[in-house]
Amino acid sequence: MERLDRWSGLFWLGIAVAVCVHSVNLGVGTFREPGIAFIFFWCGVALGILSLVLLMKTYLDQKRGTPESQPGPILNVRWSKVGDVLFVLVVYALIFEWVGALLSTALLMAFLMRAIEVKKWYIVASFALASAVSIYILFKVLLNVRLPAGFLGF
């Protein structure tokens, strides 16, 4: 597992460096006047930081001599839940404009909260509502982005 983490950390670090280099070539811009590759550059930076954290973790585990007690990552996956989440994400993409950004996001969050780990309905409803309101505030109010209103008109 440690060896696989090391290789995946190196792979993602390489991808991050490539994304950052190509983003600089396209034009990053500044925070006040972002360029065409602004978001790609900062995503590459975040990916690079995460891959460096993974590499440092594998190095420190190797130095400490931490035994590999975990089975492979594929053995512990509940594939039915993965399939459910992928299906719901496809449905979300298909209904996003028709239903509207706020309602479809709230429905997506509610499903994910119930599918991944069963929570009480009041927690699910409050989290879904908070997600929809956060999306509205971030995109509509702060960034002034047009969100699909959907058939309900909001």
C-alpha positions as CSV (number, residue, x, y, z in Angstrom):
1,M,0.0,0.0,0.0
2,E,2.8,2.4,0.9
3,R,4.5,1.8,-2.5
4,L,1.2,2.4,-4.3
5,D,0.7,5.7,-2.4
6,R,4.2,6.8,-3.3
7,W,3.6,6.1,-7.0
8,S,0.2,7.8,-7.0
9,G,1.6,10.8,-5.1
10,L,4.4,11.1,-7.7
11,F,1.8,10.7,-10.6
12,W,-0.5,13.4,-9.2
13,L,2.4,15.7,-8.5
14,G,3.4,15.4,-12.1
15,I,-0.1,16.1,-13.3
16,A,-0.2,19.2,-10.9
17,V,3.0,20.5,-12.3
18,A,1.9,20.1,-15.9
19,V,-1.5,21.8,-15.1
20,C,0.3,24.7,-13.5
21,V,2.8,25.1,-16.3
22,H,0.2,25.1,-19.0
23,S,-2.0,27.4,-17.0
24,V,0.8,30.0,-16.8
25,N,1.3,29.7,-20.5
26,L,-2.4,30.4,-21.0
27,G,-2.5,33.3,-18.6
28,V,-3.4,33.1,-15.0
29,G,-4.0,36.8,-14.4
30,T,-4.5,38.2,-10.9
31,F,-7.2,37.9,-8.2
32,R,-8.8,41.1,-9.3
33,E,-8.6,40.3,-13.0
34,P,-8.4,36.5,-13.4
35,G,-7.2,35.1,-16.7
36,I,-8.5,32.2,-18.7
37,A,-6.5,29.7,-16.7
38,F,-6.9,31.2,-13.2
39,I,-9.0,28.3,-11.8
40,F,-6.9,25.6,-13.5
41,F,-3.7,27.1,-12.0
42,W,-5.1,27.1,-8.4
43,C,-6.6,23.6,-8.8
44,G,-3.1,22.5,-9.9
45,V,-1.6,24.1,-6.9
46,A,-4.1,22.4,-4.6
47,L,-3.5,19.1,-6.3
48,G,0.2,19.5,-5.9
49,I,-0.1,20.3,-2.2
50,L,-2.3,17.3,-1.6
51,S,0.1,15.0,-3.5
52,L,3.1,16.4,-1.5
53,V,1.2,15.6,1.7
54,L,0.6,12.1,0.5
55,L,4.3,11.7,-0.4
56,M,5.4,13.1,3.0
57,K,3.0,10.7,4.8
58,T,4.4,7.7,2.9
59,Y,7.9,8.8,3.7
60,L,7.2,9.3,7.4
61,D,5.4,5.9,7.6
62,Q,8.3,4.2,6.0
63,K,10.8,5.9,8.3
64,R,8.7,4.9,11.4
65,G,8.3,1.4,10.1
66,T,4.5,1.4,10.3
67,P,3.3,-2.0,9.3
68,E,0.8,-2.3,6.4
69,S,-2.2,-3.6,8.2
70,Q,-4.8,-2.3,5.8
71,P,-6.2,-4.5,3.1
72,G,-6.2,-3.1,-0.5
73,P,-8.4,-0.1,-1.1
74,I,-10.6,-1.9,-3.5
75,L,-11.6,-4.6,-1.1
76,N,-13.4,-2.3,1.4
77,V,-15.4,-0.4,-1.2
78,R,-19.2,-0.8,-1.2
79,W,-19.6,-0.9,-4.9
80,S,-23.4,-0.5,-4.8
81,K,-23.1,2.9,-3.1
82,V,-20.5,3.9,-5.7
83,G,-23.0,3.0,-8.4
84,D,-25.8,4.8,-6.7
85,V,-23.7,8.0,-6.4
86,L,-22.6,7.9,-10.0
87,F,-26.2,7.3,-11.1
88,V,-27.4,10.3,-9.1
89,L,-24.7,12.5,-10.4
90,V,-25.7,11.7,-14.0
91,V,-29.3,12.4,-13.1
92,Y,-28.3,15.7,-11.4
93,A,-26.5,16.8,-14.6
94,L,-29.5,15.9,-16.7
95,I,-32.1,17.7,-14.5
96,F,-30.0,20.7,-13.4
97,E,-31.4,23.1,-16.0
98,W,-34.9,21.7,-16.0
99,V,-35.5,21.5,-12.2
100,G,-33.2,24.5,-11.4
101,A,-29.9,24.9,-9.6
102,L,-31.2,25.3,-6.1
103,L,-33.8,22.5,-6.0
104,S,-31.6,20.0,-7.9
105,T,-28.6,20.8,-5.6
106,A,-30.8,20.4,-2.5
107,L,-32.1,17.0,-3.8
108,L,-28.6,15.9,-4.7
109,M,-27.3,16.7,-1.2
110,A,-30.3,15.0,0.4
111,F,-29.7,11.9,-1.5
112,L,-26.0,11.8,-0.8
113,M,-26.5,12.3,2.9
114,R,-29.0,9.4,2.9
115,A,-27.0,7.1,0.6
116,I,-23.5,7.4,2.0
117,E,-24.4,7.2,5.6
118,V,-28.0,7.2,6.8
119,K,-28.7,10.3,8.8
120,K,-31.9,11.5,10.5
121,W,-34.2,13.4,8.1
122,Y,-34.0,16.7,10.0
123,I,-30.2,16.7,9.6
124,V,-30.5,15.7,5.9
125,A,-33.1,18.5,5.2
126,S,-31.1,21.2,7.0
127,F,-27.9,20.2,5.3
128,A,-29.6,20.1,1.9
129,L,-31.2,23.5,2.5
130,A,-27.9,25.0,3.7
131,S,-26.2,23.7,0.6
132,A,-28.8,25.2,-1.7
133,V,-28.6,28.6,0.1
134,S,-24.8,28.5,0.0
135,I,-24.8,27.8,-3.7
136,Y,-27.2,30.7,-4.2
137,I,-25.1,33.1,-2.1
138,L,-21.8,32.1,-3.6
139,F,-22.8,32.1,-7.3
140,K,-25.8,34.4,-7.6
141,V,-25.0,37.1,-5.0
142,L,-21.2,37.1,-4.7
143,L,-20.2,36.1,-8.2
144,N,-23.3,37.3,-10.0
145,V,-23.6,34.1,-12.1
146,R,-26.9,33.3,-13.7
147,L,-28.2,30.0,-12.3
148,P,-30.9,28.0,-14.1
149,A,-34.2,28.9,-12.5
150,G,-36.0,25.7,-13.6
151,F,-39.7,25.1,-14.0
152,L,-40.5,26.6,-10.6
153,G,-38.9,29.9,-11.4
154,F,-36.4,30.2,-8.5
